Amino acid sequence: NYFLFPGATTDPQLQHFIEIESQKQRFQQLVHQMTEVCWEKCLDKPGPKLDSRTEVCFVNCVERFIDTSQFILNRLEQTQTQRGKGSFSETMSE
């Protein structure tokens, strides 16, 4: 975490680096969550390769996970916009 002191100026390159690293971290957390949920739901017993039923289950699980995440993000953005506070994405990046 980086702490900014009142009145301190932020280096634009540092700010950009922090934003990129934060995005990477959020993406890794999302992949971890998705893997955990779908692995538990779809994999009965580990084997040397996935059978077609397990593969279809993983694809469907990931697609539903992405759809749900997008729905939640859109709903939060609508709520923020209706309250006149800007988009949820902008609020999260502050």
Secondary structure, DSSP 8 states (H G I E B T S, - for coil): -----TT----HHHHHHHHHHHHHHHHHHHHHHHHHHHHHHH-SS--SS--HHHHHHHHHHHHHHHHHHHHHHHHHHHHHHHTTS--HHHHHH-
